Amino acid sequence: MRYKTYQVSDEAVVQGRCLGLFGDTGRRLSRMARRAAPVTSDLGNRRFDDFVLDVDEDRVLGVAMLPTQ
């Protein structure tokens, strides 16, 4: 079985690195998008742990951290 592959924008890679995602950041964000749950947020539409991803069809456009309460 093949898993869905998400393309990751350059801007999302830069945002991810600023948030502490290192190594192959694009690949990490792609895996996070595949495993993320749908969420309603001003920051994005998918959630993985403390990260909110902005995903449009098969492309990750941005990533942000959830604000702490």
PEVEN-V944918 format. One record per helix or strand. SS is the DSSP state (H for helix, E for strand). FROM is the first residue (numbers start at 0). TO is the last residue. If there is no record, write none. Layout:
# PEVEN-V944918
ss-><SS,SS>
from-><FROM,FROM>
to-><TO,TO>
This chain:
# PEVEN-V944918
ss-><E,H,H,E,E,E,E>
from-><6,9,24,36,45,50,58>
to-><7,17,34,37,47,55,64>
